[in-house]
Amino acid sequence: MDKKELRIQIRAAKKAVPFCEKLSRSRAIMSKVEELDRFREAKVVLLYWSMEDEVQTHDFVEKWYKSKTILLPCVDGDDLRLRQYTGADCMREGEQFGIGEPTGEEYTDLESVDAIIVPGVAFDKEGHRMGRGRGFYDRLLKSTPNAYKIGVCFDFQMVENVPVEPHDVMMDRVVGEF
């Protein structure tokens, strides 16, 4: 199956799950992330502010931002810039996709990022990830050399084989409902 077909299949599966169920399933997934040594030991964590169809992270971000440096991506043209989450009042709607983004200074010390929680459309057991197709995360992940990359997904997003291209960045770990 090619990337286009896989995206269509996963989009249909996401639509079939009510948001309240995605929320409860997300809590279970993110609880598993909390149990990982690499997350517990991390001081600087890059997360994402979830869209409705993704593993939900809002509660997780809120829970951890006082004890860890939590960074969130902000879309800037074709790239992601990082800013620190400092509480709900620091958020604004992003210009390109309407995703919540923190205001404040750009965080540029990418070598200090210890762990990254990465969304995706699909993952496989080898750690391959397929995103939405614009390459935002692949470019960002290449610039965070020391970070442990943790993909998070619902069970229907875990597939046998993700179509891979040379620029795709693998996950160190994929955490899901499985």
Secondary structure, DSSP 8 states (H G I E B T S, - for coil): --HHHHHHHHHHHHHTS-HHHHHHHHHHHHHHHHH-HHHHH-SEEE-----TTS---HHHHHHHTTTSEEEEEEEETTEEEEEE---GGGEEE-TTT--EEE-S-B---GGG--EEEE--SEE-TT--EE-SSS-HHHHHHHT-TT-EEEEE--GGGB-S-----TT----SEEE---
